[in-house]
Amino acid sequence: MNEPLNNRAWLGVLPVLLIVAFSAVIPLMTVVNYSVQDIFDVNTRLFVGLDWYRETLRDPRFLDALLRQLTFSGIVLAIELPLGVLVARSIPRDGRWVGLILVLLAVPLLIPWNVVGTIWQLFARPDIGLLGQLVNELGVPFNYTASPAHAWVTLVMMDVWHWTSLVALLAFSGLTAIPSACYQAAVMDGANTWQVFRHVELPRLKAVLVIAVLLRLMDSFMIYTEPFVLTGGGPGNSTTFLSQYLTSMAVGQFDLGPAAAFSVLYFLVVLLLCWLFYTSVIANRGNEP
Amino acid sequence: MVLANRVFDRKLRMAEIQLSGLTFRYPGAEDATLADLSLSVRRGEAHALLGSSGAGKSTLLNLLSGLLPAPAGSIFFDGGDVGDLEPWARKVTQVFQFPVLYEAMTVAENLAFPMRELPAAEQRRRAEDVAERLGIAVALKVRPAGLTLVQKQLVAIGKALMRPDVSLVLLDEPLTAAEPEHKWQLRQTLRALQADLGATMIYVTHDQTEALTFADRVSVLHEGRILQTGTPEALVATPDHEHVGYFVGSPGMNLLDGEIRSGRCLVNGAEIGHLQAADGPCRFGFRPEWATLTVESEEESATAGTLPVGVRATRTLGTVRGVPHGLVIAEPISGQGDIELVTRQDLDRIVAGPAALRIDPDRLLAFRDGWRIGMESVGSGS
């Protein structure tokens, strides 16, 4: 390696360092700072070490919310990923309708999140909602404001409606990148539809599907607006996810210390999940000689 | 090379191919991509389809394999009509321009996939045998991602030969992706394997060198028609059509407007040879190797049987017995527009200026409406 000719060249990196510092590092460190102090007012602070962390980790409401969050993310990923790939596979590769189909698919992604919540809040209402009323008239007593199970079904349906398009669009872009010769070769090998999917499409979709899983994992883990509008976390706490509990703690009760510890833990859990997923994929790739 | 326990001791029993009246037009296209095409490929023959891009080569391959349905004409394998059969049922395999493999499978699994109906032990034996012949035996347990492009294409070639009942192997410009220094070796490997197994292969290429060095017989495809099918020697010596003469050979055949009058071949009044054919205008063809230029000032100036030309330039290709050898580019002195003639000969004493062109009278060809006329050359002595 050559020595840098001019050390002042490092100044060129400075703007980026400043932007990253102000946008990410400093706010994060502020939160870390709060999480180890008990703050009464601007001048009265008390260092409490890891007390807030211990308290948070022993808080049954935190643990319940975390469990709910993991369950929710698991369910929506398990539905949206296969469904998205299925949708992508059924889009024609070329033709005059492709553009229109893609635009229609993208529509749910363009709707503001609180509007999505409102749409489903109305759609699923048992008295006037198109869906809720229909289900009730079919003889199923459906009421998402009364039954936790119904609230969950509604939330999952809403998230699937909202986000499957993203997976579908990503998967479609991956599918269009597969050369037609790969399909032709499979046809000549007598491969059936499943084998074509399993051996031709899936291996070549791997990269975009990793991105899709990461995006959906992170996003669903931070879901806030839609359940807030739809169920307000209820009935009871049955749909209170991590971000909603955090907000009620920080904004509603001004428990800044515990909320900061909560935030750091929340961040670490997301980071851990993404790292686990990503390394497992990379490790798989590493096994290929 | 052939050991007693080889699986492929016995040659593959592959098909002979008969195409007739094959016509194909893409939806919305004005001209037919293939027009009334007929072709026969013998059992165990290495056959090359030579043509420039757009000639209909890929379409013909897809019709053969059954990826495209043929709207008109018949496709017979071993006398049986396969026109309505799916690719798998036709038992056709194909090697594509770039290596097409199942990325998530190992090489051994890739080779095994087309013969997945065989018992596992049989699959392994066949895969190992072919892998050894292709020099990829060490790679059997790896995934394609770990191989070089050439190795991957060798795997794809192996995969095309795995079906025990394979009837026809199609190769669609299989060396496109290979570096020039690997092409020769790959082609030799492929040719040896083809001869060894007695495989019926149709090799599509736009590269005449590939076609001529690979194939037993070559078909030249042009604008949806086959202009000529013949041995590489026949395509060089007696092209049936101007385009074949021009397309095969490097540089291609020289073409010169003239006429035949009572067996005499005339260009601008100069007689350049004799051919038995009906009188009338025609176009004469001769390869660069068949003609010699001598500079005017020398002994042969204006003698009978030569054509006066002007030398434009020379391109040295090497030496033969110490004499510089290469191409001479010249143009007829009168009336042929900007036609360039090329000869391949010794270059000593060739200088720019007037010269006399003498064409080997035994080899001179004549074409009318594109097609060769006067099949027997008068001076050929045969």
Interface residues (C-beta under 8 A of the other chain):
Chain A: P179 A181 C182 Q184 A185 V187 M188 D189 G190 A191 H199 V200 L202 P203 R204 E288 P289
Chain B: N62 S65 L67 E86 P87 W88 V92 T93 Q94 F96 Q97 F98 V100 Y102 E103 A104 M105 F113 P114 K141 V142 R143 A145 G146
